[in-house]
Amino acid sequence: MEKAAKILVLAGSARRESVNRKLAAAAHQMIEKKGMASTLLDAAEISLPLYHGDLEEEKGLPEDAVRIKKLLQSHAGLLICSPEYNSSVTPFLKNLIDWVSRPMEEEEPMSGFDGKIAGLLAASPGRLGGMRGLVHLRDILGNIGVLVIPEERAVSGAFDAFDAEGNLTDQRAREGVEGVIDQLISVVRKLA
């Protein structure tokens, strides 16, 4: 499948009031305002069982894993907005990566991720903004063939960082997020 010069945006949490879902929605709008096509994948609409090899062998890939893999394959870029759980990635995000990384018949391993260009963002009410989780996420993605851009941003104090419409209200946070987006768009345009 041909990858288009567009960016898939995903939150690493499906919780209704997740600040990372808010960050993903805000980032999606920023990307589109900068003239790059973007798709916002709603984490609340993803339903995947816990990865288990026997389950995969018996039933194959779940419908949502196949859907997300096809979305990834049609986008050159990926922007993940992920919270930090116990200084690492969320179980939701790790499980999604594990399922989507599995090959289907006559498919190259890691075909959903290999060659993808990714940017990383995090939001948290804490002072570090979820930065520690991004370290692990960068390692995971790098090991499955994803080129993760150097620029990343963690939004601290995230419970107070958005207005009622979901816009980032803190100028410094907004500029940092836009810096990640600008670098991701630049690399996607060059390499896609």
TIVOTI-634925 format. One record per residue (C-alpha): residue number from 1; residue in one letter; x, y, z. Coordinates in steps of 0.25 Angstrom, whole numbers. Layout:
N
NODE/NUM/A/X/Y/Z .
...
! end
This chain:
192
NODE/1/M/0/0/0 .
NODE/2/E/5/14/-4 .
NODE/3/K/8/23/8 .
NODE/4/A/3/37/6 .
NODE/5/A/9/50/12 .
NODE/6/K/-1/51/23 .
NODE/7/I/0/48/38 .
NODE/8/L/-8/39/47 .
NODE/9/V/-11/45/61 .
NODE/10/L/-13/35/72 .
NODE/11/A/-15/37/87 .
NODE/12/G/-9/26/96 .
NODE/13/S/-21/26/106 .
NODE/14/A/-35/23/103 .
NODE/15/R/-41/30/115 .
NODE/16/R/-52/40/113 .
NODE/17/E/-45/51/120 .
NODE/18/S/-31/48/116 .
NODE/19/V/-23/60/114 .
NODE/20/N/-15/52/104 .
NODE/21/R/-28/51/96 .
NODE/22/K/-29/66/97 .
NODE/23/L/-15/68/93 .
NODE/24/A/-17/58/81 .
NODE/25/A/-29/66/76 .
NODE/26/A/-22/80/78 .
NODE/27/A/-10/74/70 .
NODE/28/H/-18/69/59 .
NODE/29/Q/-24/83/57 .
NODE/30/M/-10/89/57 .
NODE/31/I/-5/79/47 .
NODE/32/E/-17/83/37 .
NODE/33/K/-15/98/39 .
NODE/34/K/-1/96/35 .
NODE/35/G/-6/90/22 .
NODE/36/M/-3/75/24 .
NODE/37/A/-14/65/23 .
NODE/38/S/-16/58/36 .
NODE/39/T/-25/47/42 .
NODE/40/L/-29/47/57 .
NODE/41/L/-31/32/61 .
NODE/42/D/-41/32/73 .
NODE/43/A/-35/23/84 .
NODE/44/A/-49/21/90 .
NODE/45/E/-53/14/78 .
NODE/46/I/-42/4/78 .
NODE/47/S/-45/-10/84 .
NODE/48/L/-34/-20/85 .
NODE/49/P/-33/-32/94 .
NODE/50/L/-20/-34/102 .
NODE/51/Y/-10/-39/92 .
NODE/52/H/-8/-54/93 .
NODE/53/G/-1/-63/83 .
NODE/54/D/-11/-74/84 .
NODE/55/L/-23/-65/82 .
NODE/56/E/-16/-59/69 .
NODE/57/E/-14/-74/64 .
NODE/58/E/-28/-77/67 .
NODE/59/K/-35/-65/62 .
NODE/60/G/-25/-57/54 .
NODE/61/L/-23/-42/56 .
NODE/62/P/-35/-34/62 .
NODE/63/E/-43/-25/53 .
NODE/64/D/-38/-13/60 .
NODE/65/A/-23/-17/58 .
NODE/66/V/-25/-19/43 .
NODE/67/R/-33/-6/42 .
NODE/68/I/-21/2/50 .
NODE/69/K/-11/-5/42 .
NODE/70/K/-17/-1/29 .
NODE/71/L/-18/13/34 .
NODE/72/L/-3/13/38 .
NODE/73/Q/1/7/24 .
NODE/74/S/-7/19/17 .
NODE/75/H/0/30/25 .
NODE/76/A/15/33/25 .
NODE/77/G/15/40/38 .
NODE/78/L/10/37/52 .
NODE/79/L/8/46/64 .
NODE/80/I/6/39/77 .
NODE/81/C/1/47/90 .
NODE/82/S/3/37/101 .
NODE/83/P/2/38/116 .
NODE/84/E/12/32/125 .
NODE/85/Y/8/20/134 .
NODE/86/N/18/16/145 .
NODE/87/S/29/23/137 .
NODE/88/S/26/15/124 .
NODE/89/V/16/14/113 .
NODE/90/T/1/11/115 .
NODE/91/P/-4/-4/114 .
NODE/92/F/-14/1/104 .
NODE/93/L/-3/7/95 .
NODE/94/K/7/-5/97 .
NODE/95/N/-5/-15/94 .
NODE/96/L/-8/-7/81 .
NODE/97/I/6/-7/76 .
NODE/98/D/7/-22/79 .
NODE/99/W/-5/-26/71 .
NODE/100/V/-3/-16/60 .
NODE/101/S/12/-21/58 .
NODE/102/R/7/-35/55 .
NODE/103/P/8/-39/40 .
NODE/104/M/-4/-44/33 .
NODE/105/E/-3/-54/21 .
NODE/106/E/7/-50/11 .
NODE/107/E/11/-38/18 .
NODE/108/E/25/-33/22 .
NODE/109/P/28/-33/37 .
NODE/110/M/25/-20/44 .
NODE/111/S/18/-15/31 .
NODE/112/G/9/-5/39 .
NODE/113/F/21/2/45 .
NODE/114/D/34/0/37 .
NODE/115/G/38/13/31 .
NODE/116/K/28/21/38 .
NODE/117/I/32/35/43 .
NODE/118/A/27/38/57 .
NODE/119/G/27/50/66 .
NODE/120/L/24/48/81 .
NODE/121/L/16/57/91 .
NODE/122/A/11/55/105 .
NODE/123/A/2/62/115 .
NODE/124/S/1/60/130 .
NODE/125/P/-4/68/142 .
NODE/126/G/10/65/148 .
NODE/127/R/23/74/146 .
NODE/128/L/30/65/136 .
NODE/129/G/18/64/127 .
NODE/130/G/19/50/124 .
NODE/131/M/33/51/119 .
NODE/132/R/38/38/125 .
NODE/133/G/28/30/117 .
NODE/134/L/33/36/104 .
NODE/135/V/47/30/107 .
NODE/136/H/41/16/106 .
NODE/137/L/32/19/95 .
NODE/138/R/44/24/87 .
NODE/139/D/51/11/89 .
NODE/140/I/39/2/86 .
NODE/141/L/37/9/73 .
NODE/142/G/51/10/69 .
NODE/143/N/52/-5/70 .
NODE/144/I/41/-8/61 .
NODE/145/G/46/1/49 .
NODE/146/V/40/14/52 .
NODE/147/L/48/27/50 .
NODE/148/V/45/36/63 .
NODE/149/I/49/50/61 .
NODE/150/P/58/56/71 .
NODE/151/E/48/67/76 .
NODE/152/E/38/63/86 .
NODE/153/R/29/71/96 .
NODE/154/A/23/68/109 .
NODE/155/V/12/77/114 .
NODE/156/S/12/78/129 .
NODE/157/G/0/83/138 .
NODE/158/A/-9/78/127 .
NODE/159/F/-22/78/135 .
NODE/160/D/-21/94/133 .
NODE/161/A/-14/94/120 .
NODE/162/F/-27/94/111 .
NODE/163/D/-39/103/110 .
NODE/164/A/-53/98/108 .
NODE/165/E/-52/97/93 .
NODE/166/G/-39/88/95 .
NODE/167/N/-29/98/91 .
NODE/168/L/-15/99/98 .
NODE/169/T/-16/112/106 .
NODE/170/D/-1/112/111 .
NODE/171/Q/7/119/100 .
NODE/172/R/20/112/103 .
NODE/173/A/13/98/103 .
NODE/174/R/6/102/90 .
NODE/175/E/20/106/84 .
NODE/176/G/26/93/88 .
NODE/177/V/15/85/82 .
NODE/178/E/16/93/69 .
NODE/179/G/31/91/69 .
NODE/180/V/29/76/69 .
NODE/181/I/18/77/58 .
NODE/182/D/27/86/50 .
NODE/183/Q/39/76/50 .
NODE/184/L/30/64/47 .
NODE/185/I/23/71/36 .
NODE/186/S/37/75/30 .
NODE/187/V/42/61/31 .
NODE/188/V/29/54/25 .
NODE/189/R/30/64/13 .
NODE/190/K/44/60/11 .
NODE/191/L/43/45/12 .
NODE/192/A/29/42/8 .
! end
